[in-house]
Amino acid sequence: MKKISAYSRKIWTIKGLITTGIFLAIAVALNISLEFNILWKYVIICSMYGLALVFFINSLIMSKYRYEKYRYQIDREKIILRYGIFNEKNVVIPMKRVKYVDMKQGVFLRKYRLINLTVHTDGGYYVIPYLESEAGKKVQLSISKIVQERSI
């Protein structure tokens, strides 16, 4: 099975740090704006600091494990996704269920030349995250070709 790009660890860490910063900013703003000394003020502010701490630890530690656990495999009959840290999921998508495939590339992904590939089926969609741009485009074309051959 293939791995996603090693840059995924950086992107997950950056996103986690941004979330941590947002929670810290909210906690500081609440601390400044709420001037009265009531118990629930401290509960709210301590909860925000606690959430910021959880997101900080999550962004530093869990990104490594996410990267290690995410695998995918694509052949003519099926797409296999394996991911999850605590609950490992093994998803098998038959090619006959695939409707279309699209590609997304945000700001962080563009910087590292990565894409997120989304496989749409009748029952929903599945994302193969953080593929290198060239490899992702080849995968998208091969899946699209298989889907078009099937529909003819």
PyMOL commands that place a pseudoatom at each C-alpha (Angstrom):
pseudoatom trace, name=CA, resn=MET, resi=1, chain=A, elem=C, hetatm=0, pos=[0.000, 0.000, 0.000]
pseudoatom trace, name=CA, resn=LYS, resi=2, chain=A, elem=C, hetatm=0, pos=[1.160, 3.529, -0.720]
pseudoatom trace, name=CA, resn=LYS, resi=3, chain=A, elem=C, hetatm=0, pos=[1.765, 6.283, 1.812]
pseudoatom trace, name=CA, resn=ILE, resi=4, chain=A, elem=C, hetatm=0, pos=[0.599, 9.868, 1.568]
pseudoatom trace, name=CA, resn=SER, resi=5, chain=A, elem=C, hetatm=0, pos=[3.198, 12.644, 1.339]
pseudoatom trace, name=CA, resn=ALA, resi=6, chain=A, elem=C, hetatm=0, pos=[5.537, 13.247, 4.288]
pseudoatom trace, name=CA, resn=TYR, resi=7, chain=A, elem=C, hetatm=0, pos=[4.558, 16.924, 4.135]
pseudoatom trace, name=CA, resn=SER, resi=8, chain=A, elem=C, hetatm=0, pos=[1.203, 15.900, 5.597]
pseudoatom trace, name=CA, resn=ARG, resi=9, chain=A, elem=C, hetatm=0, pos=[2.816, 15.939, 9.042]
pseudoatom trace, name=CA, resn=LYS, resi=10, chain=A, elem=C, hetatm=0, pos=[3.782, 19.594, 8.593]
pseudoatom trace, name=CA, resn=ILE, resi=11, chain=A, elem=C, hetatm=0, pos=[0.351, 20.569, 7.327]
pseudoatom trace, name=CA, resn=TRP, resi=12, chain=A, elem=C, hetatm=0, pos=[-1.463, 18.798, 10.179]
pseudoatom trace, name=CA, resn=THR, resi=13, chain=A, elem=C, hetatm=0, pos=[0.906, 20.482, 12.649]
pseudoatom trace, name=CA, resn=ILE, resi=14, chain=A, elem=C, hetatm=0, pos=[0.369, 23.936, 11.117]
pseudoatom trace, name=CA, resn=LYS, resi=15, chain=A, elem=C, hetatm=0, pos=[-3.430, 23.512, 11.127]
pseudoatom trace, name=CA, resn=GLY, resi=16, chain=A, elem=C, hetatm=0, pos=[-3.319, 22.385, 14.757]
pseudoatom trace, name=CA, resn=LEU, resi=17, chain=A, elem=C, hetatm=0, pos=[-1.172, 25.345, 15.765]
pseudoatom trace, name=CA, resn=ILE, resi=18, chain=A, elem=C, hetatm=0, pos=[-3.547, 27.746, 14.018]
pseudoatom trace, name=CA, resn=THR, resi=19, chain=A, elem=C, hetatm=0, pos=[-6.471, 26.191, 15.913]
pseudoatom trace, name=CA, resn=THR, resi=20, chain=A, elem=C, hetatm=0, pos=[-4.497, 26.486, 19.152]
pseudoatom trace, name=CA, resn=GLY, resi=21, chain=A, elem=C, hetatm=0, pos=[-3.842, 30.156, 18.441]
pseudoatom trace, name=CA, resn=ILE, resi=22, chain=A, elem=C, hetatm=0, pos=[-7.533, 30.795, 17.814]
pseudoatom trace, name=CA, resn=PHE, resi=23, chain=A, elem=C, hetatm=0, pos=[-8.532, 29.179, 21.118]
pseudoatom trace, name=CA, resn=LEU, resi=24, chain=A, elem=C, hetatm=0, pos=[-5.831, 31.126, 22.980]
pseudoatom trace, name=CA, resn=ALA, resi=25, chain=A, elem=C, hetatm=0, pos=[-6.977, 34.391, 21.395]
pseudoatom trace, name=CA, resn=ILE, resi=26, chain=A, elem=C, hetatm=0, pos=[-10.581, 33.694, 22.418]
pseudoatom trace, name=CA, resn=ALA, resi=27, chain=A, elem=C, hetatm=0, pos=[-9.496, 32.815, 25.967]
pseudoatom trace, name=CA, resn=VAL, resi=28, chain=A, elem=C, hetatm=0, pos=[-7.442, 35.996, 26.311]
pseudoatom trace, name=CA, resn=ALA, resi=29, chain=A, elem=C, hetatm=0, pos=[-10.259, 38.118, 24.850]
pseudoatom trace, name=CA, resn=LEU, resi=30, chain=A, elem=C, hetatm=0, pos=[-12.731, 36.589, 27.310]
pseudoatom trace, name=CA, resn=ASN, resi=31, chain=A, elem=C, hetatm=0, pos=[-10.323, 37.117, 30.176]
pseudoatom trace, name=CA, resn=ILE, resi=32, chain=A, elem=C, hetatm=0, pos=[-9.965, 40.794, 29.303]
pseudoatom trace, name=CA, resn=SER, resi=33, chain=A, elem=C, hetatm=0, pos=[-13.619, 41.489, 28.466]
pseudoatom trace, name=CA, resn=LEU, resi=34, chain=A, elem=C, hetatm=0, pos=[-15.234, 39.670, 31.396]
pseudoatom trace, name=CA, resn=GLU, resi=35, chain=A, elem=C, hetatm=0, pos=[-14.289, 41.874, 34.326]
pseudoatom trace, name=CA, resn=PHE, resi=36, chain=A, elem=C, hetatm=0, pos=[-16.489, 40.472, 37.079]
pseudoatom trace, name=CA, resn=ASN, resi=37, chain=A, elem=C, hetatm=0, pos=[-15.293, 37.653, 39.314]
pseudoatom trace, name=CA, resn=ILE, resi=38, chain=A, elem=C, hetatm=0, pos=[-17.801, 34.875, 39.025]
pseudoatom trace, name=CA, resn=LEU, resi=39, chain=A, elem=C, hetatm=0, pos=[-17.056, 31.172, 39.055]
pseudoatom trace, name=CA, resn=TRP, resi=40, chain=A, elem=C, hetatm=0, pos=[-18.395, 30.522, 35.549]
pseudoatom trace, name=CA, resn=LYS, resi=41, chain=A, elem=C, hetatm=0, pos=[-15.983, 33.102, 34.107]
pseudoatom trace, name=CA, resn=TYR, resi=42, chain=A, elem=C, hetatm=0, pos=[-13.070, 31.033, 35.380]
pseudoatom trace, name=CA, resn=VAL, resi=43, chain=A, elem=C, hetatm=0, pos=[-14.678, 27.806, 34.215]
pseudoatom trace, name=CA, resn=ILE, resi=44, chain=A, elem=C, hetatm=0, pos=[-15.088, 29.178, 30.689]
pseudoatom trace, name=CA, resn=ILE, resi=45, chain=A, elem=C, hetatm=0, pos=[-11.578, 30.618, 30.508]
pseudoatom trace, name=CA, resn=CYS, resi=46, chain=A, elem=C, hetatm=0, pos=[-9.952, 27.500, 31.970]
pseudoatom trace, name=CA, resn=SER, resi=47, chain=A, elem=C, hetatm=0, pos=[-11.919, 25.380, 29.496]
pseudoatom trace, name=CA, resn=MET, resi=48, chain=A, elem=C, hetatm=0, pos=[-10.617, 27.480, 26.611]
pseudoatom trace, name=CA, resn=TYR, resi=49, chain=A, elem=C, hetatm=0, pos=[-7.027, 27.192, 27.856]
pseudoatom trace, name=CA, resn=GLY, resi=50, chain=A, elem=C, hetatm=0, pos=[-7.540, 23.459, 28.315]
pseudoatom trace, name=CA, resn=LEU, resi=51, chain=A, elem=C, hetatm=0, pos=[-8.838, 23.076, 24.764]
pseudoatom trace, name=CA, resn=ALA, resi=52, chain=A, elem=C, hetatm=0, pos=[-5.900, 25.091, 23.458]
pseudoatom trace, name=CA, resn=LEU, resi=53, chain=A, elem=C, hetatm=0, pos=[-3.532, 22.774, 25.322]
pseudoatom trace, name=CA, resn=VAL, resi=54, chain=A, elem=C, hetatm=0, pos=[-5.256, 19.684, 23.913]
pseudoatom trace, name=CA, resn=PHE, resi=55, chain=A, elem=C, hetatm=0, pos=[-5.064, 21.038, 20.353]
pseudoatom trace, name=CA, resn=PHE, resi=56, chain=A, elem=C, hetatm=0, pos=[-1.406, 21.980, 20.869]
pseudoatom trace, name=CA, resn=ILE, resi=57, chain=A, elem=C, hetatm=0, pos=[-0.465, 18.489, 22.040]
pseudoatom trace, name=CA, resn=ASN, resi=58, chain=A, elem=C, hetatm=0, pos=[-2.616, 16.949, 19.316]
pseudoatom trace, name=CA, resn=SER, resi=59, chain=A, elem=C, hetatm=0, pos=[-0.907, 18.991, 16.612]
pseudoatom trace, name=CA, resn=LEU, resi=60, chain=A, elem=C, hetatm=0, pos=[2.593, 18.084, 17.780]
pseudoatom trace, name=CA, resn=ILE, resi=61, chain=A, elem=C, hetatm=0, pos=[2.188, 14.395, 18.562]
pseudoatom trace, name=CA, resn=MET, resi=62, chain=A, elem=C, hetatm=0, pos=[-0.741, 12.975, 16.627]
pseudoatom trace, name=CA, resn=SER, resi=63, chain=A, elem=C, hetatm=0, pos=[0.334, 14.206, 13.179]
pseudoatom trace, name=CA, resn=LYS, resi=64, chain=A, elem=C, hetatm=0, pos=[3.168, 11.654, 13.196]
pseudoatom trace, name=CA, resn=TYR, resi=65, chain=A, elem=C, hetatm=0, pos=[0.787, 8.792, 13.951]
pseudoatom trace, name=CA, resn=ARG, resi=66, chain=A, elem=C, hetatm=0, pos=[-1.762, 9.948, 11.381]
pseudoatom trace, name=CA, resn=TYR, resi=67, chain=A, elem=C, hetatm=0, pos=[0.949, 9.936, 8.739]
pseudoatom trace, name=CA, resn=GLU, resi=68, chain=A, elem=C, hetatm=0, pos=[2.161, 6.481, 9.738]
pseudoatom trace, name=CA, resn=LYS, resi=69, chain=A, elem=C, hetatm=0, pos=[-1.336, 4.981, 9.656]
pseudoatom trace, name=CA, resn=TYR, resi=70, chain=A, elem=C, hetatm=0, pos=[-2.752, 6.455, 6.417]
pseudoatom trace, name=CA, resn=ARG, resi=71, chain=A, elem=C, hetatm=0, pos=[-2.374, 4.118, 3.425]
pseudoatom trace, name=CA, resn=TYR, resi=72, chain=A, elem=C, hetatm=0, pos=[-4.142, 3.735, 0.103]
pseudoatom trace, name=CA, resn=GLN, resi=73, chain=A, elem=C, hetatm=0, pos=[-4.128, 1.334, -2.820]
pseudoatom trace, name=CA, resn=ILE, resi=74, chain=A, elem=C, hetatm=0, pos=[-5.786, 1.707, -6.213]
pseudoatom trace, name=CA, resn=ASP, resi=75, chain=A, elem=C, hetatm=0, pos=[-6.288, -0.964, -8.865]
pseudoatom trace, name=CA, resn=ARG, resi=76, chain=A, elem=C, hetatm=0, pos=[-8.817, -1.632, -11.642]
pseudoatom trace, name=CA, resn=GLU, resi=77, chain=A, elem=C, hetatm=0, pos=[-11.434, -3.231, -9.369]
pseudoatom trace, name=CA, resn=LYS, resi=78, chain=A, elem=C, hetatm=0, pos=[-11.231, -1.259, -6.119]
pseudoatom trace, name=CA, resn=ILE, resi=79, chain=A, elem=C, hetatm=0, pos=[-9.776, 1.533, -4.042]
pseudoatom trace, name=CA, resn=ILE, resi=80, chain=A, elem=C, hetatm=0, pos=[-8.578, 0.595, -0.561]
pseudoatom trace, name=CA, resn=LEU, resi=81, chain=A, elem=C, hetatm=0, pos=[-8.123, 3.224, 2.174]
pseudoatom trace, name=CA, resn=ARG, resi=82, chain=A, elem=C, hetatm=0, pos=[-6.626, 2.356, 5.554]
pseudoatom trace, name=CA, resn=TYR, resi=83, chain=A, elem=C, hetatm=0, pos=[-6.464, 5.039, 8.226]
pseudoatom trace, name=CA, resn=GLY, resi=84, chain=A, elem=C, hetatm=0, pos=[-7.148, 5.827, 11.872]
pseudoatom trace, name=CA, resn=ILE, resi=85, chain=A, elem=C, hetatm=0, pos=[-5.074, 6.061, 15.025]
pseudoatom trace, name=CA, resn=PHE, resi=86, chain=A, elem=C, hetatm=0, pos=[-7.250, 4.580, 17.753]
pseudoatom trace, name=CA, resn=ASN, resi=87, chain=A, elem=C, hetatm=0, pos=[-9.892, 2.964, 15.524]
pseudoatom trace, name=CA, resn=GLU, resi=88, chain=A, elem=C, hetatm=0, pos=[-8.230, 1.760, 12.364]
pseudoatom trace, name=CA, resn=LYS, resi=89, chain=A, elem=C, hetatm=0, pos=[-10.608, 1.817, 9.416]
pseudoatom trace, name=CA, resn=ASN, resi=90, chain=A, elem=C, hetatm=0, pos=[-10.252, -0.238, 6.287]
pseudoatom trace, name=CA, resn=VAL, resi=91, chain=A, elem=C, hetatm=0, pos=[-12.480, 1.089, 3.481]
pseudoatom trace, name=CA, resn=VAL, resi=92, chain=A, elem=C, hetatm=0, pos=[-12.868, -0.806, 0.213]
pseudoatom trace, name=CA, resn=ILE, resi=93, chain=A, elem=C, hetatm=0, pos=[-14.551, 1.160, -2.586]
pseudoatom trace, name=CA, resn=PRO, resi=94, chain=A, elem=C, hetatm=0, pos=[-15.488, -0.931, -5.649]
pseudoatom trace, name=CA, resn=MET, resi=95, chain=A, elem=C, hetatm=0, pos=[-14.738, 0.931, -8.886]
pseudoatom trace, name=CA, resn=LYS, resi=96, chain=A, elem=C, hetatm=0, pos=[-18.284, 0.226, -10.087]
pseudoatom trace, name=CA, resn=ARG, resi=97, chain=A, elem=C, hetatm=0, pos=[-19.570, 2.472, -7.248]
pseudoatom trace, name=CA, resn=VAL, resi=98, chain=A, elem=C, hetatm=0, pos=[-17.332, 5.449, -8.138]
pseudoatom trace, name=CA, resn=LYS, resi=99, chain=A, elem=C, hetatm=0, pos=[-19.188, 8.291, -9.865]
pseudoatom trace, name=CA, resn=TYR, resi=100, chain=A, elem=C, hetatm=0, pos=[-16.447, 10.875, -10.242]
pseudoatom trace, name=CA, resn=VAL, resi=101, chain=A, elem=C, hetatm=0, pos=[-13.176, 12.097, -8.769]
pseudoatom trace, name=CA, resn=ASP, resi=102, chain=A, elem=C, hetatm=0, pos=[-12.173, 15.663, -8.029]
pseudoatom trace, name=CA, resn=MET, resi=103, chain=A, elem=C, hetatm=0, pos=[-9.103, 17.387, -6.754]
pseudoatom trace, name=CA, resn=LYS, resi=104, chain=A, elem=C, hetatm=0, pos=[-8.765, 20.204, -4.227]
pseudoatom trace, name=CA, resn=GLN, resi=105, chain=A, elem=C, hetatm=0, pos=[-5.755, 22.302, -3.405]
pseudoatom trace, name=CA, resn=GLY, resi=106, chain=A, elem=C, hetatm=0, pos=[-5.839, 24.932, -0.679]
pseudoatom trace, name=CA, resn=VAL, resi=107, chain=A, elem=C, hetatm=0, pos=[-3.236, 27.481, 0.357]
pseudoatom trace, name=CA, resn=PHE, resi=108, chain=A, elem=C, hetatm=0, pos=[-1.105, 25.129, 2.451]
pseudoatom trace, name=CA, resn=LEU, resi=109, chain=A, elem=C, hetatm=0, pos=[-1.379, 22.343, -0.098]
pseudoatom trace, name=CA, resn=ARG, resi=110, chain=A, elem=C, hetatm=0, pos=[-0.306, 24.626, -2.931]
pseudoatom trace, name=CA, resn=LYS, resi=111, chain=A, elem=C, hetatm=0, pos=[2.813, 25.666, -1.014]
pseudoatom trace, name=CA, resn=TYR, resi=112, chain=A, elem=C, hetatm=0, pos=[3.939, 22.047, -0.686]
pseudoatom trace, name=CA, resn=ARG, resi=113, chain=A, elem=C, hetatm=0, pos=[2.634, 20.996, -4.130]
pseudoatom trace, name=CA, resn=LEU, resi=114, chain=A, elem=C, hetatm=0, pos=[0.046, 18.602, -2.745]
pseudoatom trace, name=CA, resn=ILE, resi=115, chain=A, elem=C, hetatm=0, pos=[-3.592, 17.836, -3.497]
pseudoatom trace, name=CA, resn=ASN, resi=116, chain=A, elem=C, hetatm=0, pos=[-6.559, 16.212, -1.771]
pseudoatom trace, name=CA, resn=LEU, resi=117, chain=A, elem=C, hetatm=0, pos=[-8.250, 13.685, -4.028]
pseudoatom trace, name=CA, resn=THR, resi=118, chain=A, elem=C, hetatm=0, pos=[-11.981, 13.162, -3.374]
pseudoatom trace, name=CA, resn=VAL, resi=119, chain=A, elem=C, hetatm=0, pos=[-13.659, 9.999, -4.662]
pseudoatom trace, name=CA, resn=HIS, resi=120, chain=A, elem=C, hetatm=0, pos=[-17.440, 10.436, -4.929]
pseudoatom trace, name=CA, resn=THR, resi=121, chain=A, elem=C, hetatm=0, pos=[-19.802, 7.467, -4.788]
pseudoatom trace, name=CA, resn=ASP, resi=122, chain=A, elem=C, hetatm=0, pos=[-23.577, 7.070, -4.514]
pseudoatom trace, name=CA, resn=GLY, resi=123, chain=A, elem=C, hetatm=0, pos=[-23.293, 6.776, -0.741]
pseudoatom trace, name=CA, resn=GLY, resi=124, chain=A, elem=C, hetatm=0, pos=[-20.992, 9.734, -0.105]
pseudoatom trace, name=CA, resn=TYR, resi=125, chain=A, elem=C, hetatm=0, pos=[-17.366, 10.581, -0.680]
pseudoatom trace, name=CA, resn=TYR, resi=126, chain=A, elem=C, hetatm=0, pos=[-13.904, 9.558, 0.515]
pseudoatom trace, name=CA, resn=VAL, resi=127, chain=A, elem=C, hetatm=0, pos=[-10.804, 11.735, 0.635]
pseudoatom trace, name=CA, resn=ILE, resi=128, chain=A, elem=C, hetatm=0, pos=[-7.274, 10.623, -0.092]
pseudoatom trace, name=CA, resn=PRO, resi=129, chain=A, elem=C, hetatm=0, pos=[-5.370, 13.527, 1.500]
pseudoatom trace, name=CA, resn=TYR, resi=130, chain=A, elem=C, hetatm=0, pos=[-1.988, 15.034, 0.788]
pseudoatom trace, name=CA, resn=LEU, resi=131, chain=A, elem=C, hetatm=0, pos=[-0.969, 13.332, -2.432]
pseudoatom trace, name=CA, resn=GLU, resi=132, chain=A, elem=C, hetatm=0, pos=[1.917, 14.816, -4.347]
pseudoatom trace, name=CA, resn=SER, resi=133, chain=A, elem=C, hetatm=0, pos=[0.497, 16.856, -7.177]
pseudoatom trace, name=CA, resn=GLU, resi=134, chain=A, elem=C, hetatm=0, pos=[1.824, 14.824, -10.114]
pseudoatom trace, name=CA, resn=ALA, resi=135, chain=A, elem=C, hetatm=0, pos=[1.001, 11.455, -8.549]
pseudoatom trace, name=CA, resn=GLY, resi=136, chain=A, elem=C, hetatm=0, pos=[-2.460, 12.709, -7.579]
pseudoatom trace, name=CA, resn=LYS, resi=137, chain=A, elem=C, hetatm=0, pos=[-3.205, 13.874, -11.116]
pseudoatom trace, name=CA, resn=LYS, resi=138, chain=A, elem=C, hetatm=0, pos=[-2.152, 10.469, -12.483]
pseudoatom trace, name=CA, resn=VAL, resi=139, chain=A, elem=C, hetatm=0, pos=[-4.371, 8.704, -9.947]
pseudoatom trace, name=CA, resn=GLN, resi=140, chain=A, elem=C, hetatm=0, pos=[-7.284, 10.984, -10.824]
pseudoatom trace, name=CA, resn=LEU, resi=141, chain=A, elem=C, hetatm=0, pos=[-6.847, 10.322, -14.541]
pseudoatom trace, name=CA, resn=SER, resi=142, chain=A, elem=C, hetatm=0, pos=[-6.588, 6.564, -14.066]
pseudoatom trace, name=CA, resn=ILE, resi=143, chain=A, elem=C, hetatm=0, pos=[-9.719, 6.404, -11.909]
pseudoatom trace, name=CA, resn=SER, resi=144, chain=A, elem=C, hetatm=0, pos=[-11.599, 8.669, -14.338]
pseudoatom trace, name=CA, resn=LYS, resi=145, chain=A, elem=C, hetatm=0, pos=[-10.527, 6.459, -17.233]
pseudoatom trace, name=CA, resn=ILE, resi=146, chain=A, elem=C, hetatm=0, pos=[-11.752, 3.309, -15.435]
pseudoatom trace, name=CA, resn=VAL, resi=147, chain=A, elem=C, hetatm=0, pos=[-15.081, 4.988, -14.599]
pseudoatom trace, name=CA, resn=GLN, resi=148, chain=A, elem=C, hetatm=0, pos=[-15.550, 6.158, -18.217]
pseudoatom trace, name=CA, resn=GLU, resi=149, chain=A, elem=C, hetatm=0, pos=[-14.743, 2.692, -19.595]
pseudoatom trace, name=CA, resn=ARG, resi=150, chain=A, elem=C, hetatm=0, pos=[-17.296, 1.183, -17.233]
pseudoatom trace, name=CA, resn=SER, resi=151, chain=A, elem=C, hetatm=0, pos=[-20.046, 3.608, -18.285]
pseudoatom trace, name=CA, resn=ILE, resi=152, chain=A, elem=C, hetatm=0, pos=[-19.640, 2.932, -22.011]
for i in range(1, 152): cmd.bond("trace and resi %d" % i, "trace and resi %d" % (i + 1))
show_as sticks, trace
zoom trace
